[in-house]
Structures are given as C-alpha cells and as structure tokens.
Amino acid sequence: MAQSLRNGRSPERSLFVPTAPRLREAETGLVGSPGPARTMQIALEQSLAGAAESRWSPRRTLVFVALSSSLLWIGLLAAVRAIA
C-alpha cells in the first residue's frame, strides 16, 4: 500500500535522515550561534526576569499623546498652507 521509491524506502521514511550532520548538530545543540528568533527569546526572558520597569502614569501618558498629536496636526496644517 505504501509507495516505494527506487531504493526501496517508503516516502515517509526517506524524508527523515537521522545521520545528516546538520540534524545531529541541531539535536545535540552543537550549532555555533543561536538564530535571531532564539536571541530575541533569550532577551525577552532576561528582561521579564528582571525588576518591573517604572511606567508613566495614565495622566502623563494622556498629556504626551495629546501634545504630540496636536503638534503633528499644527505642523501638517502649516505645511499645507505653505504649499497652497
């Protein structure tokens, strides 16, 4: 029932080659440096393990958002008036 290849192995069996050097290195952890995803996971793990950061109060956050948004709109209106 299972399809066989020229060498007599089934397709499912031929996909996994445990003797491949890169697979052995990955399984045993001998790969030289961690990839970008693992590096980010390590950094996140370390930052979460540290002390909690001090955060802005809700009032300070609201003032910052309102001020920065207002300045953005004022700058945009000034640019449109200068062009027109």
C-alpha positions as CSV (number, residue, x, y, z in Angstrom):
1,M,0.0,0.0,0.0
2,A,2.8,2.4,0.8
3,Q,4.5,3.7,-2.3
4,S,8.1,2.7,-2.6
5,L,11.0,4.7,-4.1
6,R,13.8,3.4,-6.3
7,N,15.9,2.5,-3.3
8,G,13.0,0.5,-1.7
9,R,12.2,3.0,1.1
10,S,8.8,4.4,1.6
11,P,8.4,8.2,1.0
12,E,7.7,8.9,4.7
13,R,10.9,7.1,5.7
14,S,13.0,8.9,3.1
15,L,12.1,12.4,4.4
16,F,13.9,11.9,7.8
17,V,17.6,11.1,7.6
18,P,18.9,11.0,11.2
19,T,22.5,10.6,10.0
20,A,22.6,14.1,8.4
21,P,25.3,16.2,10.1
22,R,23.1,19.4,10.4
23,L,20.3,17.4,12.0
24,R,22.7,15.8,14.5
25,E,24.1,19.2,15.4
26,A,20.7,20.7,15.8
27,E,19.5,17.8,18.0
28,T,22.6,17.9,20.2
29,G,22.9,21.7,20.4
30,L,26.3,21.9,18.7
31,V,25.2,24.6,16.3
32,G,27.6,27.6,16.6
33,S,25.3,30.5,17.5
34,P,21.6,30.8,18.1
35,G,19.4,32.2,15.4
36,P,17.7,35.6,15.6
37,A,14.4,34.2,17.0
38,R,16.2,32.4,19.8
39,T,18.3,35.5,20.5
40,M,15.1,37.5,20.9
41,Q,13.6,34.8,23.1
42,I,16.6,34.9,25.4
43,A,16.5,38.7,25.6
44,L,12.8,38.7,26.4
45,E,13.3,36.0,29.0
46,Q,16.0,38.1,30.7
47,S,14.0,41.3,30.6
48,L,11.0,39.6,32.1
49,A,13.1,38.1,34.9
50,G,14.4,41.5,36.0
51,A,12.6,44.1,38.1
52,A,9.4,45.7,36.8
53,E,10.0,48.9,34.9
54,S,8.6,52.1,36.2
55,R,5.7,53.2,33.9
56,W,4.3,56.6,33.2
57,S,1.1,57.4,35.0
58,P,-2.1,57.4,32.8
59,R,-2.3,61.2,33.2
60,R,1.2,61.7,31.9
61,T,0.6,59.4,29.0
62,L,-2.6,61.2,28.0
63,V,-0.8,64.6,28.1
64,F,2.0,63.2,26.0
65,V,-0.4,61.8,23.4
66,A,-2.5,65.0,23.2
67,L,0.6,67.2,22.9
68,S,2.4,65.2,20.3
69,S,-0.8,64.8,18.2
70,S,-1.6,68.5,18.5
71,L,1.9,69.4,17.4
72,L,1.7,66.9,14.4
73,W,-1.6,68.5,13.2
74,I,-0.3,72.0,13.6
75,G,2.8,71.1,11.6
76,L,0.7,69.5,8.9
77,L,-1.6,72.5,8.6
78,A,1.4,74.8,8.4
79,A,2.9,72.7,5.6
80,V,-0.4,72.7,3.7
81,R,-0.7,76.4,4.0
82,A,2.9,76.9,2.9
83,I,2.3,74.8,-0.2
84,A,-1.1,76.3,-1.2
